[in-house]
């Protein structure tokens, strides 16, 4: 396995003297094949440098800004998985210290401080920054977009490379997928939502393009960090809010200030989180450390999704037992939201070259993978769940 080969080589670099000089990472992410945006560990295995003598590796400690409170152990845990794995793979010579939202920067300003070089790296969600470039939304998730499995297929088979070019040119940043929440829930509401008319004038916390679609449906949209949602709902500053799913939402206490829990989270069918790294700092790293980050990010991307899939089911049962009422968005709302979503994408593509360049190939991939999923996986799960209910 190529991934095992990388882990083995990285571990050797931290623990075994081989007499091979370290190779410095001095080229830009756009131009270096070693730093190529085709950056799953599997793709980069052939470029992994020979193991270096431990004494030649520098001792580094990076601070990592994040968009998350530590109490949300699964999503903040995505940053911690990166830090822990990098430390192990480099024999504790390269340490990354994740910091809670607000310690270094606001949860919505992580990309800013990384881009400016105020901090070498961060862990955040790309859709927080669509005001800077709407194309960044594809790095996280878009309404009626891709599930986690589909999102990974798109990112690791070309989409990441296209996104990294935008990050490099606009923000002097390179980024890697480092977590996925899976399909999210559709938010907490203080009152029932039975029709499109019920959305008009509603004040809701919802970020990204999902927020823009909701605005087109008449919602007054706000973007708040996770740690501020409970108070805003409790005081009535907002009428509704979405975060992730049962496990995190329970930790935030959203069930205590809103009764109705809607599904599906059509705006986030497979939300990817990412590690964002200042390119100047990235290019200073030994190649061995770059490979450690790539491998750690890949592990985080897999681990977070597994944890959410496991923990959400148990948390949902607790929420139901506590009085939460689960509701489905009606077809009227879903159809209107889908229509407005793709109208929005067409508008962005008409006026933003970066968005257009990403959107065209992404839409073709989406249509193909939807057809494949419907033929195979969807038919299997539909049959299995139908039998389960009997």
C-alpha positions in Angstrom: 0.0 0.0 0.0 1.4 3.4 -0.9 0.0 5.1 2.2 1.7 2.6 4.4 4.9 3.2 2.5 4.7 6.9 3.3 4.0 6.3 7.0 6.9 4.0 7.2 9.3 6.4 5.4 8.2 9.3 7.6 8.6 7.3 10.7 12.1 6.3 9.6 13.0 9.9 9.0 12.3 10.7 12.7 13.8 7.5 14.2 16.5 6.1 12.0 19.8 7.6 10.8 20.3 6.9 7.1 23.0 9.3 6.1 20.8 10.9 3.5 20.7 14.7 3.4 17.3 16.3 3.8 15.6 17.7 0.8 14.2 21.2 1.4 10.8 22.3 0.1 11.7 25.5 -1.7 9.4 25.6 -4.6 5.9 27.1 -4.8 2.9 24.8 -4.5 1.8 25.7 -8.1 5.1 24.9 -9.8 6.7 22.1 -7.8 5.7 18.5 -8.6 6.6 17.6 -5.1 4.1 20.1 -3.8 1.6 19.3 -6.5 -2.0 19.9 -5.5 -2.8 16.2 -6.2 -2.1 15.8 -2.6 -3.6 12.7 -1.1 -0.8 10.8 0.5 -1.2 8.0 -2.1 -0.5 10.4 -5.0 2.5 11.9 -3.4 4.2 8.6 -2.3 6.4 8.5 -5.4 7.7 12.0 -4.5 8.4 11.3 -0.9 12.1 12.1 -0.1 14.5 9.6 1.3 14.6 9.5 5.1 16.8 12.1 6.7 19.1 11.8 9.7 17.1 12.8 12.8 19.7 15.3 13.8 19.3 17.2 10.5 15.6 17.8 11.0 14.7 21.2 12.6 12.7 21.5 15.8 9.6 23.5 15.0 6.5 24.5 16.8 3.6 26.0 15.0 0.5 27.6 16.4 -2.8 26.6 14.6 -5.7 29.0 14.6 -9.1 27.2 14.4 -12.7 28.0 14.0 -13.9 25.7 16.8 -14.3 25.7 20.5 -12.5 22.7 22.1 -15.8 21.5 23.7 -16.8 20.3 20.2 -14.3 17.5 20.5 -15.0 15.9 17.1 -14.6 19.0 14.9 -11.9 20.5 17.1 -10.5 17.0 17.2 -9.9 17.2 13.4 -7.2 19.8 14.1 -5.9 17.7 17.0 -5.6 14.6 14.8 -3.4 16.6 12.4 -1.2 17.8 15.2 -0.9 14.4 16.9 0.0 12.6 13.7 2.5 15.2 12.6 4.3 14.9 15.9 4.4 11.1 15.7 5.7 11.0 12.1 8.5 13.5 12.9 9.5 12.1 16.2 8.1 15.1 18.1 10.4 17.4 16.1 7.5 19.2 14.4 4.8 20.2 16.8 1.5 21.9 15.9 -0.6 23.4 18.7 -4.3 23.9 17.9 -5.9 26.9 19.5 -9.6 27.5 20.1 -11.6 30.0 18.1 -10.9 33.4 19.6 -7.5 32.7 21.1 -5.6 33.8 18.0 -8.3 34.9 15.7 -12.1 34.9 15.5 -13.5 31.6 14.2 -14.4 33.4 11.0 -11.0 35.0 10.4 -8.7 32.0 10.3 -8.0 32.3 6.6 -7.2 35.9 7.1 -4.5 35.5 9.7 -3.0 32.5 7.9 -2.9 34.5 4.6 -1.3 37.4 6.4 1.4 35.2 7.9 0.3 36.1 11.5 0.0 32.4 12.2 1.5 29.6 10.0 -1.6 27.4 9.8 -5.3 27.1 10.6 -8.2 24.7 10.6 -11.4 26.0 9.3 -14.2 25.7 6.7 -13.8 27.3 3.3 -17.3 28.5 3.0 -16.7 31.0 5.8 -14.7 33.0 3.2 -17.0 33.1 0.1 -17.1 36.9 0.4 -13.5 36.8 -0.7 -14.0 34.3 -3.4 -17.3 32.4 -4.0 -15.3 29.5 -5.6 -14.0 28.6 -2.1 -17.4 27.1 -1.3 -16.6 24.1 -3.4 -13.7 23.3 -1.0 -16.3 22.8 1.8 -19.7 22.0 0.4 -22.5 23.7 -1.6 -26.3 23.3 -1.5 -27.4 20.2 -3.3 -23.8 19.2 -3.9 -21.8 16.2 -3.0 -22.0 13.7 -0.1 -18.8 13.1 1.9 -17.9 10.1 -0.3 -18.6 12.0 -3.5 -16.8 15.1 -2.2 -13.6 13.0 -1.5 -13.8 11.5 -4.9 -14.0 15.0 -6.5 -11.3 16.5 -4.3 -8.7 13.7 -4.5 -9.2 13.2 -8.2 -8.6 16.7 -9.5 -10.8 19.2 -7.6 -8.2 19.9 -4.9 -5.7 20.9 -7.5 -8.0 23.4 -9.1 -8.9 24.9 -5.7 -5.2 25.1 -4.6 -4.4 27.3 -7.5 -7.0 29.8 -6.3 -5.8 29.7 -2.7 -2.2 30.2 -3.8 -2.8 33.1 -6.2 -5.4 35.0 -4.0 -4.3 34.2 -0.5 -0.8 32.8 -0.5 -2.1 29.7 1.1 -2.1 25.9 0.4 -4.9 23.8 1.9 -5.7 20.1 2.4 -8.9 18.4 3.3 -8.7 17.6 7.0 -12.2 16.5 8.2 -15.7 15.9 7.0 -18.9 16.1 9.0 -21.0 14.0 6.6 -24.5 15.1 5.7 -25.6 17.7 8.2 -29.0 18.2 9.8 -31.2 21.0 8.6 -31.2 23.2 11.7 -33.0 24.1 14.9 -36.2 26.2 14.8 -38.1 27.8 17.6 -41.3 27.3 15.6 -42.5 24.9 12.9 -41.7 25.5 9.2 -44.4 24.1 7.0 -44.2 26.2 3.9 -42.1 28.8 2.1 -44.1 31.5 3.7 -42.9 30.4 7.1 -39.4 31.2 6.1 -40.0 34.8 5.2 -38.6 37.2 7.8 -37.0 34.3 9.8 -33.7 35.2 11.4 -31.3 32.3 11.0 -27.7 31.5 11.6 -26.5 29.8 8.4 -23.2 30.4 6.6 -21.9 29.9 3.1 -23.9 29.6 -0.1 -26.6 27.9 1.9 -27.1 31.2 3.7 -27.4 33.0 0.4 -30.0 30.5 -0.9 -32.0 31.0 2.3 -31.8 34.7 1.8 -33.3 34.3 -1.6 -36.2 32.4 0.1 -36.8 35.3 2.4 -34.7 34.4 5.4 -32.6 37.1 7.3 -29.3 35.4 7.4 -26.6 35.7 10.1 -23.2 34.1 10.3 -22.0 33.3 13.8 -19.2 31.1 15.2 -20.3 27.9 16.9 -19.7 29.2 20.3 -22.1 32.1 19.9 -25.1 30.2 18.6 -26.7 29.1 21.9 -26.8 32.6 23.3 -28.2 34.0 20.1 -31.0 31.5 20.1 -31.6 31.8 23.8 -32.0 35.5 23.8 -34.2 35.5 20.6 -31.6 37.4 18.6 -32.2 34.6 16.0 -35.1 32.3 15.4 -33.2 29.4 14.0 -29.7 28.0 13.6 -27.9 25.2 12.0 -24.6 23.8 13.1 -23.6 20.2 12.2 -25.6 17.3 13.6 -26.9 15.6 16.7 -23.6 15.0 18.5 -22.3 18.6 18.2 -25.7 20.2 18.4 -26.4 18.5 21.7 -23.0 19.7 23.1 -23.9 23.2 22.2 -27.2 22.8 24.0 -29.3 23.9 21.0 -32.1 21.4 21.9 -32.6 23.4 25.1 -33.4 26.7 23.2 -35.2 25.3 20.1 -37.7 22.5 19.9 -37.9 21.6 16.2 -35.1 19.8 14.4 -35.2 19.7 10.6 -33.7 17.5 8.0 -32.0 17.1 5.6 -29.2 19.7 5.7 -29.5 20.2 1.9 -27.0 23.0 2.0 -24.3 20.8 3.5 -24.5 17.2 2.2 -20.8 16.5 2.9 -19.0 19.4 4.5 -15.2 19.2 4.3 -13.0 21.0 6.8 -9.4 21.9 5.9 -6.0 22.8 7.2 -4.8 26.1 5.7 -1.1 26.8 5.6 0.7 30.0 4.7 2.7 29.3 1.5 5.8 31.0 2.7 5.9 28.8 5.8 5.0 25.7 3.8 7.9 26.3 1.4 10.3 26.6 4.3 9.4 23.1 5.6 11.6 20.1 4.9 9.9 17.9 2.3 9.6 15.2 5.0 7.5 17.6 7.1 5.3 18.5 4.2 4.6 14.8 3.6 3.8 14.4 7.3 1.2 17.2 7.1 -0.4 15.7 3.9 -0.6 12.3 5.6 -2.0 13.7 8.8 -4.6 15.8 7.0 -5.7 12.7 5.1 -6.1 10.8 8.4 -8.1 13.6 9.9 -10.4 13.7 6.9 -11.2 10.0 7.4 -11.3 10.0 11.2 -13.7 12.9 11.6 -16.3 11.4 9.3 -16.1 8.1 11.1 -16.5 9.7 14.5 -19.6 11.7 13.4 -21.2 8.7 11.7 -20.7 6.7 14.9 -21.7 9.4 17.5 -24.6 11.1 15.7 -26.9 8.0 15.9 -26.6 7.8 19.7 -26.9 11.5 20.2 -30.1 11.6 18.1 -31.7 9.1 20.4 -30.9 11.2 23.4 -32.3 14.3 21.8 -35.5 12.5 20.9 -35.8 11.3 24.5 -35.4 14.9 25.8 -38.3 16.1 23.7 -36.8 17.2 20.4 -39.3 17.0 17.6 -37.7 16.0 14.3 -39.3 17.4 11.1 -38.7 17.0 7.4 -38.5 19.9 5.0 -41.4 19.6 2.7 -41.0 19.1 -1.0 -42.1 22.7 -1.6 -39.2 24.1 0.3 -36.6 21.6 -1.0 -37.7 22.2 -4.6 -37.5 26.0 -4.2 -34.1 25.7 -2.5 -32.7 23.6 -5.2 -34.0 25.9 -7.9 -32.5 29.0 -6.2 -29.2 27.2 -5.6 -28.5 26.5 -9.2 -29.8 29.9 -10.3 -27.2 31.3 -7.8 -24.4 29.2 -9.3 -25.2 30.4 -12.8 -25.1 34.0 -11.6 -21.7 33.5 -9.9 -20.3 31.7 -13.0 -21.4 34.6 -15.2 -19.4 37.2 -13.2 -16.6 35.3 -11.5 -14.0 33.5 -13.6 -12.7 31.4 -10.7 -16.2 30.2 -9.9 -16.9 29.4 -13.5 -13.7 27.4 -13.9 -14.5 25.2 -10.9 -18.3 25.0 -11.4 -18.3 23.6 -15.0 -16.2 20.5 -14.3 -17.7 20.1 -10.8 -21.3 20.1 -12.2 -20.3 17.4 -14.8 -18.8 15.3 -12.0 -21.8 15.8 -9.8 -24.2 14.6 -12.6 -22.1 11.5 -13.3 -21.6 10.5 -9.7 -25.3 11.1 -8.9 -26.3 8.7 -11.7 -23.8 6.1 -10.5 -24.9 6.5 -6.9 -28.6 6.2 -7.8 -28.0 3.1 -9.8 -25.9 1.3 -7.3 -25.5 2.5 -3.7 -28.9 4.2 -3.4 -30.8 1.2 -4.7 -28.9 -1.0 -2.2 -29.6 1.3 0.8 -33.2 1.9 -0.2 -33.9 -1.8 -0.3 -32.1 -2.5 2.9 -33.8 0.3 4.9 -37.2 -0.8 3.6 -36.6 -4.3 4.9 -35.3 -2.9 8.2 -38.6 -1.1 8.8 -40.6 -4.3 8.5 
